């Protein structure tokens, strides 16, 4: 089955300043995915740590389930 809430999770993270990308799964059974770019030229360990902490909070608190994060936009 496809992953539930991937689009909304990315939207909730963007609202917190963590920029990610969403890719929809397909009919062949590939799940929805979240993508993040890690560039060592300008991202440090602390940046990655903070992004993961935001992801943890979004998931643990169910923030991604809020209506504003589930409205599909033209661009993620």
For each residue, the residues with C-beta under 8 A, 3 or more apart:
1: 31
2: 25 31 32
3: 6 25 31 32 33
4:
5: 8 9 64 65
6: 3 9 10 22 31 32 33 34
7: 10 11 22 24 32 70 72 76
8: 5 11 12 64 65 66 69 70
9: 5 6 12 13 34 55 58 59 64 69
10: 6 7 13 14 20 21 22 34 76
11: 7 8 14 15 64 68 69 70 73 76
12: 8 9 15 16 58 63 64 66 69
13: 9 10 16 18 19 20 51 54 55 58
14: 10 11 17 18 19 20 76
15: 11 12 69
16: 12 13 54 58
17: 14 54
18: 13 14 36 50 51 54 55
19: 13 14 36
20: 10 13 14 34 35 36
21: 10 34 35 36 37 76
22: 6 7 10 32 33 34 35 76
23: 32 33 35
24: 7 32
25: 2 3 29 30 31 32 33
26: 29 30
27:
28:
29: 25 26
30: 25 26
31: 1 2 3 6 25
32: 2 3 6 7 22 23 24 25
33: 3 6 22 23 25
34: 6 9 10 20 21 22
35: 20 21 22 23
36: 18 19 20 21 51
37: 21
38: 43 48
39: 42 43
40: 43
41:
42: 39
43: 38 39 40 47 48
44: 47 48
45: 48 49
46: 49 50
47: 43 44 50 51
48: 38 43 44 45 51 52
49: 45 46 52 53
50: 18 46 47 53 54
51: 13 18 36 47 48 54 55
52: 48 49 55 56
53: 49 50 56 57
54: 13 16 17 18 50 51 57 58
55: 9 13 18 51 52 58 59
56: 52 53 59 60
57: 53 54 60 61 63
58: 9 12 13 16 54 55 61 63 64
59: 9 55 56 62 64
60: 56 57
61: 57 58
62: 59 65
63: 12 57 58 66 69
64: 5 8 9 11 12 58 59 69
65: 5 8 62 69 70
66: 8 12 63 69 70
67: 70 71
68: 11 71
69: 8 9 11 12 15 63 64 65 66
70: 7 8 11 65 66 67
71: 67 68
72: 7
73: 11 76
74:
75:
76: 7 10 11 14 21 22 73
